[in-house]
Amino acid sequence: MMAQSEIIIGNSASSIVCAENSNRAGQILKSYLDKIINAPIEILQKDEKRNASIYLEIDPELKTKNGFLIESNEQNIYIIAPNEKLLRYGVYTLLEYWGFRKFTATVEYAPEIALLSFPKKSRQVHLPSFEYRALFYPDAFDEDFRDWHKLDWHINDFGIWGHSFDRLLPPKDYFETHPDFFALYEGKRRAESLCMTNDTVIDLVSKNINSIIKKAPDAQFYSISQNDDVIYCECNECKKTNVAFGGPQASLYYFLNKIAQKFPETKFTTLAYLHTYNPPVGFKIEPNIYTIFSPIALNRGPLLKDNNAFSNTLEDWSKANPNLYLWDYTVQFSNYLSPFPNIHTFSENYKLFKEKNVKGLFVQGYADVPGDFSELRQYLLAKLLWDPGVDIEEVTNDFLRGFYGKAAPSIKKYINLLAENQQKFNQFLDIYSGPVQSRNTFLTPEAMDQYDQLIAEAENAVKDNPQLRLRVSKLRLALEYVYFEQSKFYGKDTHGMFVVNKKRQKEIRKGLTERVERFVQQCNSFGIYELGEEGILPDKYLENWIEIAKNTSTHLGENLEVNLLTEPAEEFKGKGSYGLVDGNRGHKDFNINWMGWYGNDPEIEITTNHLDFNTIRISFLEDQRHWVFLPQKITLLGRSEDQWEIVEERYLSEIKERYNNNIISFSFLNKSFSKFTHVKLLIQNQAELPSWRKRKFKKSMVMIDEIELQKK
């Protein structure tokens, strides 16, 4: 029996009384209550004289400008908000109080009860912890999901969004005739950024901003942000400002202040990103500038409160600009389906953001791609955006029960085990890493077996419910993806994609390509139309798999002793020296099977012991976007009777600007190779980066995979 101290809804006819402009909120409330209450519920207008249960009121003078009230007297419940949107937020909050849930845009839950109660003479003030809350996940594209979870929508709220320099002053229109409008960087004018102290640039950008404001006068914000690059202006005037106020961020805020002063009632956002990561020192920022602090390079494994450098920078920004927003990177961008165990950090991280006076958040996820655990991630993050103090454990359990049913316990164990394994190894959790880099930490073959067992338990728990079984099957895609990626790396070894047949030829493990085909079909059926930020389509993934399967190598040098006389970069050691002669050719992803030397020259010695061969073939990766270039020169030496002799010196042609990935091989033919006990390759890296990829603190990388010894 419900207490006398509570208002009861559902035991007799009830009414929803709508004030002016609140009918939409009233219809929403009625539509949900009708699902569970048998007694009639009617919508009345405010001036209709009948007993009512729930009043919906809009009060523009309400002191809680960003929130709403839910209060009651002896008989009625009142939801009061300063506008119709916040009134809808109040309706959804009351529905959640009564047990309704909106887990995704299409999955809802209504409690199986006929009567609802609410405390009499109560008053709840609901205010957001952050004034702006944008979530870049699939269901955030749905307005009803956004409203239920009280989310903002940047597409509607920005007159111009994101990296914007190239749109505010297009290089195609100005660079050729006015190079001085653009950044002087490393002694050359560069179209990738602007000169921050050029008065004409300020005037032109202001003019373009004015046009944008006229086209989108109702926008909340207008972005004036650097392009997605580290180039900035070093002309005399910009340099003078940068030296005076702490770095290249100083001239950016000089530029922004000049524009902001021309539009004092307009809110401008800018990214604190890469070279503008730190706040300017001793510099007053105009009050209509909003900084979006964008810490892209953080380790996403541990709690951010344990990162003193990050916490200190965040605090410095909150002092430098009270209009501080933060861009939170919450998934692995290079691999949307690879497990990324950071869910356990969300709650404490968002408490830290509130403590450090962050006012708004842009939470970057998979955008409109339903990546691994996208449903859970977006749900938890939406709750934390409104209130970081919410009991995240309770919310997680509630979601898992509602969305996965009887599979929830096994899935919870899977999530926890991922986090435990990540914490045990304490690997740097990088948003641009992947399954191969994690093969020795939380994605070891042994750990993968444990995860597989837990997902199998989850599948079995809901085997009689096709809908829930389908949801669990999406989680298995992550394990399949990891297995496929790691199998490319392992090649012919244990866990690899190849087996060696009786003819010493490599062939795909039985049934593996069929598994990849099923994986691709499932990705397409779930709407996973790309597998990472680079945009590879599932169908293209299958094409690449088949191409790798065909591009096998069997050569005389397989498994020979290889000595690396110069060390490769720590993160690009691959399988070590063995990987250069394992018979497993690299494809176009530098993370798999390539070995890289960053800023130094590879020297590689192979023990051949008079092996009868006449050709050496060496393959290089070219990926200029990631500073991977062909070498300048290759010198091949042979050792006989303790003497080294030069077999061939080959100077390579001048590199050309191109941004598609290429694999380029060079062959050395010599009939006298068999006289040598050792051969040595001296590979000269590019001494300087080409002008189009020249950046401070960047060097050229040479990436090598298979060194093949053949007799032709």
C-alpha positions in Angstrom: 0.0 0.0 0.0 1.3 3.5 -0.9 1.8 5.9 1.9 -0.7 8.7 2.8 2.2 11.1 2.3 2.2 10.5 -1.4 0.2 11.7 -4.4 -1.2 8.7 -6.3 -1.5 8.7 -10.1 -3.5 6.0 -11.8 -6.2 5.0 -9.3 -8.7 7.3 -10.9 -9.0 9.8 -13.8 -6.0 12.1 -13.9 -5.3 15.3 -15.8 -2.2 17.0 -17.2 -2.8 20.8 -17.2 -0.7 22.6 -19.8 0.2 26.2 -19.6 0.7 28.2 -22.8 3.3 26.6 -25.2 3.6 23.5 -23.1 1.3 21.1 -25.1 4.2 19.2 -26.6 5.6 18.4 -23.1 2.1 17.4 -22.1 1.6 15.1 -25.0 5.0 13.4 -24.2 4.0 12.9 -20.6 0.6 11.5 -21.5 2.0 9.1 -24.2 4.3 7.4 -21.6 1.7 7.3 -18.8 -0.8 5.8 -21.2 1.5 2.8 -21.6 1.0 1.6 -18.0 -2.0 3.4 -16.5 -5.5 2.1 -17.2 -7.3 5.0 -15.8 -8.0 7.8 -18.3 -5.5 10.7 -18.5 -6.7 13.9 -20.3 -4.8 17.0 -21.3 -6.4 20.3 -20.1 -5.5 23.9 -20.7 -4.6 26.0 -17.7 -7.9 27.9 -17.6 -10.1 24.8 -17.5 -11.6 24.3 -14.1 -11.1 20.7 -13.2 -9.1 18.8 -10.6 -5.7 18.0 -11.9 -2.8 15.9 -11.0 0.2 17.3 -13.0 0.7 20.9 -13.9 3.2 22.0 -16.6 4.2 25.6 -16.4 6.6 27.9 -18.2 7.9 30.8 -16.1 10.5 32.9 -17.9 11.3 34.7 -14.6 12.3 31.4 -12.9 15.6 31.9 -11.1 16.9 28.5 -12.3 17.6 29.7 -15.8 19.4 26.5 -16.9 17.2 24.1 -14.9 13.7 23.3 -13.8 11.6 22.6 -10.7 9.5 19.6 -9.8 7.3 20.3 -6.7 4.1 19.2 -5.1 1.4 20.2 -2.7 -1.2 17.9 -1.1 -2.9 17.1 -4.4 -0.9 18.1 -7.4 2.6 17.8 -9.0 4.1 20.9 -10.7 6.8 20.9 -13.3 8.0 24.5 -13.8 10.7 25.6 -16.2 11.8 28.9 -17.9 11.2 27.6 -21.4 9.5 24.7 -23.2 12.7 22.7 -23.8 13.6 22.7 -20.1 10.0 21.8 -19.4 10.4 18.7 -21.5 13.6 17.9 -19.5 11.4 18.1 -16.4 8.9 15.7 -17.9 11.5 13.2 -18.8 13.1 13.5 -15.3 9.7 12.7 -13.7 9.3 9.7 -16.0 12.7 8.4 -14.9 11.7 8.9 -11.3 8.8 6.6 -12.0 11.0 4.0 -13.6 10.7 4.7 -17.3 14.0 4.5 -19.3 15.2 5.5 -22.7 18.3 3.3 -23.1 18.8 4.2 -26.8 16.9 6.1 -29.4 14.9 3.0 -30.1 15.0 1.0 -26.9 12.8 2.1 -24.1 11.5 0.6 -20.9 8.2 1.2 -19.1 7.7 -0.1 -15.5 5.1 -2.9 -15.0 3.0 -1.0 -12.5 -0.4 0.5 -12.6 -0.1 3.2 -9.9 2.6 5.9 -9.6 3.4 8.0 -6.6 5.1 11.2 -5.7 5.9 12.7 -2.3 3.5 15.4 -1.1 4.8 18.8 -0.3 8.2 18.2 -1.9 10.4 20.5 -3.9 13.2 19.3 -6.3 15.5 21.8 -8.0 17.2 20.3 -11.0 20.3 22.1 -12.3 23.0 20.9 -14.7 26.6 20.6 -13.5 27.7 21.9 -16.9 26.0 24.6 -18.8 26.7 23.0 -22.2 26.6 19.3 -22.9 27.3 17.9 -26.4 27.6 14.2 -27.0 29.0 12.9 -30.3 27.5 9.4 -30.3 25.0 7.7 -32.6 21.8 8.3 -30.7 22.7 12.0 -30.0 21.5 12.5 -33.6 18.0 11.7 -32.4 16.2 14.7 -30.9 14.0 12.7 -28.5 17.1 10.9 -27.1 18.8 14.3 -26.7 15.8 15.8 -24.9 15.4 12.8 -22.6 19.1 13.0 -21.6 19.2 16.8 -21.6 21.8 17.1 -24.3 22.7 20.1 -26.5 23.3 19.8 -30.2 26.3 21.6 -31.7 24.9 21.3 -35.3 22.1 23.6 -34.3 24.1 25.8 -31.8 27.1 26.8 -33.9 27.0 29.3 -36.8 30.5 27.9 -37.8 31.9 24.8 -36.2 35.3 23.2 -35.4 38.6 24.0 -37.1 37.7 27.1 -39.1 40.7 29.1 -40.2 40.6 27.6 -43.7 37.0 28.7 -44.1 37.3 32.1 -42.5 40.2 33.0 -44.9 40.4 30.4 -47.7 43.9 29.8 -48.9 42.6 29.1 -52.4 41.4 32.7 -52.6 44.3 34.5 -50.9 47.5 32.5 -50.6 48.8 33.1 -54.1 48.3 36.8 -54.1 48.7 37.6 -50.4 51.1 35.0 -48.8 51.7 37.5 -46.0 48.2 36.8 -44.7 49.3 33.3 -43.8 51.7 31.9 -41.2 55.5 32.4 -41.5 56.6 29.0 -40.2 60.2 27.7 -40.3 61.1 30.5 -42.6 58.3 29.9 -45.2 54.8 31.2 -45.6 52.4 28.3 -45.1 48.7 28.1 -46.0 47.9 25.9 -43.1 47.5 28.8 -40.7 47.1 32.6 -40.5 49.3 35.5 -39.5 47.7 36.5 -36.1 48.9 40.1 -36.0 48.2 41.1 -39.6 45.5 43.9 -39.4 44.2 43.1 -42.8 43.7 39.4 -41.9 41.8 40.5 -38.8 39.6 42.8 -40.9 38.9 40.1 -43.5 38.1 37.4 -40.9 35.8 39.9 -39.1 34.0 40.6 -42.3 33.5 36.9 -42.9 32.3 36.4 -39.4 29.8 39.2 -39.8 28.4 37.4 -42.8 28.1 34.1 -41.0 26.3 35.8 -38.1 23.8 37.3 -40.5 23.2 33.9 -42.0 22.9 32.2 -38.6 21.7 34.9 -36.2 20.2 32.5 -33.7 23.4 30.4 -33.2 24.8 30.4 -29.7 28.4 30.2 -30.8 30.8 30.8 -33.7 34.1 29.0 -33.8 37.3 30.8 -34.7 39.8 27.9 -34.4 43.1 26.9 -35.8 43.2 24.2 -38.4 44.0 20.7 -37.4 47.7 21.2 -37.6 50.7 22.4 -35.5 51.7 25.3 -37.8 51.6 28.8 -36.4 53.0 32.2 -37.4 56.6 33.2 -36.4 56.8 36.6 -38.1 58.3 39.3 -36.0 55.1 40.7 -34.6 53.6 37.3 -33.8 56.9 36.1 -32.3 57.0 39.3 -30.1 53.6 38.6 -28.7 54.4 34.9 -28.2 57.5 35.6 -26.3 55.8 38.2 -24.1 52.8 36.0 -23.1 54.0 32.4 -23.0 54.0 30.8 -26.4 52.1 30.5 -29.7 48.8 30.5 -27.9 49.4 34.2 -27.1 49.2 35.5 -30.7 46.0 33.4 -31.2 44.3 35.2 -28.3 45.6 38.6 -29.5 43.9 37.8 -32.8 40.7 36.5 -31.1 40.5 39.5 -28.8 40.6 41.9 -31.7 37.7 40.2 -33.4 35.7 39.6 -30.1 35.9 43.4 -29.4 34.1 44.1 -32.7 31.2 41.7 -31.7 30.9 42.1 -27.9 27.5 40.4 -27.7 28.6 37.3 -29.7 30.1 34.2 -28.2 33.2 32.9 -29.9 34.8 29.5 -29.2 38.3 28.4 -29.9 40.3 25.2 -29.4 43.1 24.9 -27.0 44.8 22.2 -29.0 48.3 21.1 -29.9 50.5 24.2 -29.9 47.8 26.3 -28.2 47.3 23.6 -25.4 48.5 25.9 -22.6 46.9 29.2 -21.6 48.6 32.5 -22.4 50.5 33.9 -19.4 49.5 37.3 -18.0 47.1 37.9 -20.9 43.5 39.1 -20.4 41.0 37.2 -22.6 37.9 39.0 -23.7 34.7 37.9 -21.8 32.9 36.6 -25.0 35.6 34.1 -25.9 35.1 30.5 -24.8 38.1 28.2 -24.7 37.5 24.5 -25.6 40.5 22.8 -23.9 41.3 19.7 -26.1 43.8 17.3 -24.5 44.1 14.9 -27.3 47.3 13.2 -26.3 46.4 12.0 -22.8 46.7 8.4 -21.4 43.0 7.4 -21.2 43.7 4.4 -19.0 44.1 5.9 -15.5 41.9 8.5 -13.8 42.8 12.0 -15.0 42.9 13.2 -11.4 46.1 11.2 -11.0 47.7 13.1 -13.9 49.2 16.1 -12.2 50.3 17.8 -15.3 46.8 17.6 -16.8 45.1 18.7 -13.6 47.5 21.7 -13.3 46.9 22.8 -16.9 43.2 22.5 -16.5 43.3 24.6 -13.3 45.5 27.2 -15.1 42.9 27.4 -17.9 40.1 27.9 -15.4 42.0 30.9 -14.0 42.9 32.3 -17.4 39.4 32.0 -18.9 36.2 31.5 -16.8 34.4 30.5 -20.0 36.2 27.1 -20.0 34.8 24.2 -22.0 36.5 20.8 -22.5 36.7 18.4 -25.4 36.7 14.9 -24.0 38.0 12.1 -26.2 36.3 8.9 -25.0 36.9 6.2 -27.7 39.7 4.8 -29.8 39.5 6.7 -33.0 41.7 4.5 -35.1 39.6 1.3 -34.3 36.0 1.8 -33.5 35.5 -1.9 -32.8 38.6 -2.5 -30.7 38.0 -2.8 -26.9 39.0 0.4 -25.2 38.8 -0.1 -21.4 38.2 3.4 -20.1 34.5 3.3 -19.1 35.6 2.9 -15.4 37.3 6.4 -15.6 34.2 8.4 -16.7 32.7 9.1 -13.3 35.8 10.4 -11.6 37.0 12.3 -14.6 33.7 14.2 -14.8 33.9 15.0 -11.1 37.3 16.5 -11.7 36.0 18.6 -14.6 33.3 20.1 -12.4 35.8 20.6 -9.5 38.1 22.5 -11.9 35.3 24.8 -13.0 34.8 23.4 -16.5 31.5 25.0 -17.8 30.8 22.9 -20.8 31.7 19.6 -22.5 32.0 18.3 -26.0 32.2 14.5 -25.6 33.7 12.9 -28.7 32.7 9.3 -29.4 32.0 7.4 -32.6 29.8 10.2 -34.1 27.1 8.3 -36.0 28.9 4.9 -36.1 27.7 2.4 -33.5 31.1 1.3 -32.3 32.0 -1.0 -29.4 29.7 -0.5 -26.4 28.4 2.7 -28.0 25.0 2.2 -26.3 26.4 1.9 -22.8 29.0 4.7 -23.3 26.6 7.3 -24.6 24.1 6.5 -21.8 26.6 6.8 -19.0 28.2 9.9 -20.4 24.8 11.6 -20.9 24.0 11.0 -17.2 27.4 12.3 -16.1 27.1 15.4 -18.2 24.0 16.4 -16.2 25.3 15.2 -12.8 28.8 13.8 -12.3 27.7 12.8 -8.8 25.2 10.2 -10.0 25.9 6.7 -8.7 27.6 5.4 -11.8 27.6 1.8 -10.6 23.9 1.8 -10.1 23.3 3.5 -13.5 25.6 0.9 -15.2 23.8 -2.0 -13.7 20.4 -0.5 -14.5 21.4 -0.1 -18.1 22.9 -3.6 -18.5 19.8 -5.2 -17.0 17.5 -3.2 -19.2 19.4 -3.5 -22.4 20.9 -7.0 -22.2 18.5 -8.7 -19.9 19.8 -12.0 -18.4 23.2 -11.5 -20.2 23.9 -8.5 -18.0 26.0 -10.3 -15.3 28.4 -11.8 -17.8 28.7 -8.5 -19.7 29.5 -6.7 -16.5 32.2 -9.2 -15.7 33.6 -8.7 -19.3 33.7 -4.9 -18.8 35.4 -5.3 -15.4 37.9 -7.8 -16.6 39.0 -5.5 -19.5 39.6 -2.7 -17.0 41.4 -5.0 -14.6 43.8 -6.3 -17.3 44.4 -2.8 -18.6 45.2 -1.5 -15.0 47.4 -4.6 -14.3 49.7 -3.8 -17.2 49.3 0.0 -17.0 49.7 0.3 -20.8 49.4 3.8 -22.2 45.8 3.8 -23.5 46.1 5.9 -26.7 43.1 6.9 -28.8 45.2 6.1 -31.9 46.4 2.7 -30.8 45.0 -0.7 -31.6 44.8 -4.4 -31.0 48.3 -5.1 -32.1 49.9 -2.7 -29.7 47.8 -4.2 -26.9 48.7 -7.9 -27.7 51.0 -8.2 -24.7 48.7 -6.4 -22.2 44.9 -6.4 -22.0 44.5 -8.2 -25.4 46.8 -11.2 -24.9 45.6 -14.5 -26.4 44.9 -15.7 -22.9 42.8 -12.6 -22.0 41.0 -13.0 -25.3 40.0 -16.5 -24.4 38.6 -15.2 -21.1 36.6 -12.5 -22.9 35.3 -15.0 -25.4 34.1 -17.3 -22.6 32.2 -14.4 -20.9 30.5 -13.3 -24.2 29.6 -17.0 -24.8 28.0 -17.1 -21.4 26.1 -13.9 -22.2 24.9 -15.3 -25.6 23.7 -18.5 -23.9 21.8 -16.5 -21.2 19.6 -14.9 -23.9 19.6 -17.7 -26.5 15.8 -17.8 -26.5 15.4 -14.0 -27.0 16.4 -13.0 -30.6 16.4 -9.3 -29.8 18.7 -9.6 -26.8 20.9 -12.2 -28.6 21.4 -9.7 -31.4 22.6 -7.0 -29.0 25.1 -9.4 -27.4 26.3 -10.5 -30.8 27.4 -6.9 -31.5 29.8 -7.1 -28.6 31.4 -10.2 -30.1 32.3 -8.1 -33.2 35.0 -6.5 -31.0 36.6 -9.8 -30.2 36.5 -10.9 -33.8 38.1 -7.7 -35.0 40.9 -8.0 -32.5 41.5 -11.6 -33.6 41.7 -10.6 -37.3 44.0 -7.7 -36.7 46.4 -9.7 -34.5 46.3 -12.7 -36.9 47.7 -10.4 -39.6 50.5 -9.5 -37.2 51.3 -13.1 -36.2 51.3 -14.3 -39.8 52.4 -18.0 -39.9 53.0 -18.2 -36.2 50.6 -19.3 -33.5 47.5 -17.2 -33.6 48.4 -16.1 -37.1 46.2 -16.0 -40.2 48.4 -18.4 -42.2 49.5 -22.0 -42.0 52.4 -23.5 -44.0 51.3 -26.4 -46.2 53.4 -29.4 -47.3 54.8 -27.3 -50.2 56.1 -24.7 -47.8 53.5 -22.3 -49.1 51.4 -20.1 -46.8 47.6 -20.4 -47.0 44.8 -19.0 -44.9 43.7 -21.0 -41.9 40.6 -23.0 -42.7 37.4 -21.0 -42.2 39.1 -17.8 -41.3 38.1 -15.8 -44.4 34.5 -17.0 -44.0 34.6 -15.5 -40.4 35.8 -12.2 -41.8 33.0 -12.3 -44.4 30.4 -12.9 -41.6 32.0 -10.1 -39.5 31.6 -7.7 -42.5 28.0 -8.7 -43.0 27.2 -8.1 -39.4 29.0 -4.7 -39.4 26.8 -3.7 -42.3 23.7 -4.9 -40.7 24.4 -3.0 -37.5 25.1 0.2 -39.5 28.8 0.2 -38.7 29.7 1.8 -42.0 33.3 2.5 -41.1 35.8 0.9 -38.8 37.8 3.9 -37.7 38.4 7.6 -38.1 40.4 6.9 -41.3 37.1 5.8 -42.8 37.8 2.2 -44.0 34.5 0.5 -45.0 33.7 -3.0 -43.8 33.6 -4.2 -47.4 37.0 -2.6 -48.0 38.3 -4.4 -44.9 37.3 -7.7 -46.6 39.0 -6.6 -49.8 42.2 -5.8 -47.9 42.0 -9.1 -46.1 41.8 -11.0 -49.4 44.7 -8.9 -50.8 46.9 -9.7 -47.8 46.0 -13.4 -48.1 47.2 -13.4 -51.7 50.3 -11.3 -51.1 52.2 -14.0 -49.3 55.9 -14.6 -49.5 58.0 -17.7 -49.3 61.7 -17.0 -49.5 65.1 -18.5 -48.7 65.8 -15.9 -45.9 62.9 -16.9 -43.7 64.0 -17.3 -40.1 67.6 -16.4 -40.7 69.5 -14.6 -37.9 69.0 -10.8 -38.1 71.0 -8.3 -36.1 69.6 -4.8 -35.7 72.7 -2.6 -35.4 70.6 0.5 -34.9 67.5 0.3 -32.7 64.0 1.1 -34.2 61.6 3.3 -32.4 60.2 1.8 -29.3 56.6 1.8 -30.5 57.5 0.3 -33.9 59.7 -2.7 -33.0 57.0 -5.1 -34.1 58.2 -8.7 -33.6 61.8 -7.6 -33.4 64.4 -8.6 -35.9 62.6 -11.8 -36.7 59.7 -9.8 -38.1 61.9 -8.7 -41.1 62.3 -12.2 -42.3 59.2 -14.0 -41.0 57.7 -14.4 -44.5 54.8 -12.2 -43.6 54.7 -9.0 -45.8 53.3 -5.8 -44.3 50.2 -4.2 -45.8 49.3 -0.5 -45.8 48.7 -0.1 -42.0 52.0 0.9 -40.4 50.8 -0.7 -37.1 51.0 -4.2 -38.5 54.3 -5.9 -39.4 56.3 -2.7 -40.1 59.4 -1.8 -38.2 60.2 1.9 -38.0 63.3 4.0 -37.4 62.4 7.6 -36.4 65.1 10.1 -37.2 67.9 7.6 -37.3 69.4 5.3 -40.0 68.6 1.6 -40.1 71.6 -0.7 -40.1 70.6 -4.4 -40.5 72.9 -7.4 -40.6 71.7 -10.8 -41.8 73.7 -14.0 -41.2 73.5 -15.8 -44.6 76.4 -18.4 -44.2 77.0 -18.8 -48.0 73.3 -19.3 -48.7 72.7 -19.8 -52.4 70.6 -16.8 -53.5 71.0 -14.0 -56.0 68.4 -11.5 -55.1 67.6 -9.3 -52.1 64.2 -7.6 -52.1 63.4 -5.0 -49.4 60.1 -3.3 -49.0 59.3 0.2 -47.6 56.1 1.9 -46.6 55.3 5.4 -47.6 52.8 7.2 -45.5 53.6 10.9 -45.7 50.6 11.9 -43.5 52.4 10.1 -40.6 55.9 11.3 -41.6 56.9 7.9 -43.1 59.1 8.5 -46.2 61.2 6.5 -48.5 65.0 6.6 -47.7 67.5 8.7 -49.5 70.0 5.9 -50.1 70.5 2.2 -49.7 73.9 0.7 -49.4 74.3 -3.1 -49.6 77.4 -4.8 -48.2 78.6 -8.3 -48.1 81.1 -9.9 -45.7 83.6 -12.5 -46.8 86.8 -13.7 -44.9 86.1 -11.0 -42.3 86.1 -8.2 -44.8 83.2 -6.1 -45.8 82.8 -5.0 -49.4 80.2 -2.7 -50.9 78.0 -4.7 -53.3 75.8 -1.7 -54.4 75.0 1.9 -53.5 71.7 3.1 -54.7 70.5 6.7 -54.5 66.7 6.9 -54.6 64.8 9.6 -56.6 63.6 12.7 -54.9 60.4 12.2 -53.0 57.2 13.7 -54.2 54.2 15.0 -52.3 51.5 12.4 -52.0 49.2 11.3 -49.2 48.0 7.8 -50.3 49.8 4.9 -48.6 52.2 3.0 -50.9 54.4 0.0 -50.5 57.5 0.3 -52.6 60.1 -2.5 -53.0 63.7 -2.4 -54.3 65.5 -5.5 -55.5 69.3 -6.0 -55.6 70.5 -8.7 -58.0 74.0 -10.2 -57.6 75.3 -13.6 -58.6 78.0 -13.6 -55.9 75.8 -13.3 -52.8 76.6 -16.9 -52.0 80.2 -16.1 -51.2 79.2 -14.0 -48.2 78.7 -15.1 -44.6 76.8 -11.9 -43.8 75.0 -9.2 -45.7 74.4 -5.7 -44.3 71.9 -3.0 -45.3 72.7 0.6 -44.5 69.7 2.7 -45.1 70.0 6.5 -45.1 66.9 8.2 -43.8 65.8 11.6 -45.2 68.0 14.2 -43.6 65.2 16.8 -43.6 61.5 16.6 -43.9 60.2 17.9 -47.2 58.7 21.4 -47.0 55.1 20.2 -47.2 55.5 18.0 -44.1 58.0 20.1 -42.2 56.9 20.5 -38.6 58.7 21.4 -35.4 60.0 18.5 -33.4 59.1 16.0 -36.2 61.5 13.8 -38.0 61.4 11.4 -41.0 60.7 7.8 -40.3 61.8 4.8 -42.5 59.5 1.8 -42.2 60.7 -1.6 -43.4 59.0 -4.9 -43.5 60.0 -8.1 -45.3 63.6 -8.5 -46.5 63.4 -11.4 -48.9 66.3 -13.5 -50.2 65.5 -15.3 -53.4 67.1 -17.2 -56.2 65.8 -16.3 -59.6 
